[in-house]
Amino acid sequence: MFCKNCGAQIDDRAVVCPHCGVAQSAPVQKEESNVLAIVGFVLSFFIAIAGLVCSILGMKKAAELGGKGHGLALAGTIISAISLVLTVIVVIIEVAVVGAALSTI
């Protein structure tokens, strides 16, 4: 990089220019977020299977990002799993009730 004061070429990690002594601003690092964890958490309330898939992928991505979004991904996974289990239970009960109603006819 170049010094913002004198224009001399300096090391990218330099805090102060060795030529003129002026402090250099730290390079701005882009903060990356875990979009899959966010999407998985939101979808877990509406489309459980999609929420489960995105949340699991978000947990994998959280490991790459140093843990960012792990909590959301975990919550999305738990909510989606509970929703899927409840849906299966409701479907089984409905099939049993309809089967019982048809057998009495």
C-alpha positions as CSV (number, residue, x, y, z in Angstrom):
1,M,0.0,0.0,0.0
2,F,1.0,3.6,-0.2
3,C,1.3,6.2,2.6
4,K,-1.7,8.5,2.7
5,N,0.6,11.4,3.5
6,C,3.8,11.2,1.5
7,G,2.8,8.5,-1.1
8,A,5.7,6.2,-0.4
9,Q,5.2,2.5,-0.8
10,I,5.0,0.8,2.6
11,D,4.2,-2.6,4.0
12,D,0.5,-3.5,3.9
13,R,0.6,-4.1,7.7
14,A,2.3,-0.9,8.6
15,V,0.6,1.2,11.3
16,V,3.0,4.2,10.8
17,C,4.8,5.3,7.6
18,P,8.5,4.7,8.1
19,H,9.3,7.6,5.8
20,C,7.2,10.4,7.2
21,G,5.9,9.0,10.5
22,V,2.2,9.6,9.8
23,A,-0.2,7.0,11.2
24,Q,-2.0,4.9,8.7
25,S,-5.6,3.8,8.9
26,A,-6.2,0.1,9.3
27,P,-7.6,-1.6,6.2
28,V,-11.3,-2.1,6.4
29,Q,-12.2,-5.8,6.6
30,K,-15.5,-6.8,5.2
31,E,-17.6,-8.5,7.8
32,E,-19.1,-11.7,6.4
33,S,-22.4,-13.0,7.8
34,N,-23.9,-16.4,7.7
35,V,-26.8,-16.0,5.4
36,L,-27.7,-19.7,5.4
37,A,-28.2,-19.6,9.2
38,I,-30.5,-16.6,8.9
39,V,-32.5,-18.1,6.0
40,G,-32.7,-21.5,7.8
41,F,-34.0,-19.9,11.0
42,V,-36.7,-17.9,9.2
43,L,-37.8,-20.8,7.0
44,S,-38.0,-23.1,10.0
45,F,-41.2,-21.3,10.9
46,F,-42.8,-21.6,7.5
47,I,-41.3,-24.5,5.5
48,A,-39.8,-26.9,7.9
49,I,-37.9,-29.1,5.5
50,A,-36.3,-26.2,3.7
51,G,-35.5,-24.6,7.1
52,L,-33.9,-27.8,8.2
53,V,-31.7,-28.1,5.1
54,C,-30.6,-24.4,5.2
55,S,-30.0,-24.6,9.0
56,I,-27.8,-27.7,8.6
57,L,-25.8,-26.0,5.8
58,G,-25.7,-22.8,8.0
59,M,-24.1,-24.9,10.8
60,K,-21.5,-26.1,8.3
61,K,-20.8,-22.6,7.1
62,A,-20.6,-21.3,10.8
63,A,-17.6,-23.6,11.3
64,E,-15.9,-21.9,8.3
65,L,-16.7,-18.5,9.7
66,G,-15.4,-19.0,13.1
67,G,-18.8,-19.7,14.7
68,K,-20.8,-16.8,13.2
69,G,-24.5,-17.8,13.0
70,H,-24.1,-21.1,14.8
71,G,-26.8,-20.2,17.3
72,L,-29.3,-19.3,14.6
73,A,-28.5,-22.4,12.6
74,L,-28.9,-24.6,15.7
75,A,-32.2,-22.9,16.6
76,G,-33.4,-23.3,13.0
77,T,-32.4,-27.0,13.1
78,I,-34.3,-27.6,16.4
79,I,-37.4,-25.7,15.4
80,S,-37.5,-27.5,12.0
81,A,-37.1,-30.9,13.5
82,I,-39.8,-30.3,16.1
83,S,-42.1,-29.0,13.4
84,L,-41.5,-32.0,11.2
85,V,-42.1,-34.5,14.0
86,L,-45.3,-32.7,15.0
87,T,-46.4,-32.7,11.3
88,V,-45.8,-36.5,11.1
89,I,-47.8,-37.1,14.3
90,V,-50.7,-35.0,13.0
91,V,-50.7,-36.9,9.7
92,I,-50.7,-40.3,11.5
93,I,-53.6,-39.2,13.7
94,E,-55.6,-37.9,10.7
95,V,-55.0,-41.1,8.8
96,A,-56.1,-43.1,11.9
97,V,-59.3,-41.0,12.3
98,V,-60.2,-41.2,8.7
99,G,-59.6,-44.9,8.6
100,A,-61.7,-45.4,11.7
101,A,-64.5,-43.3,10.2
102,L,-64.5,-45.2,6.9
103,S,-64.5,-48.6,8.7
104,T,-67.7,-47.7,10.6
105,I,-69.5,-46.9,7.4
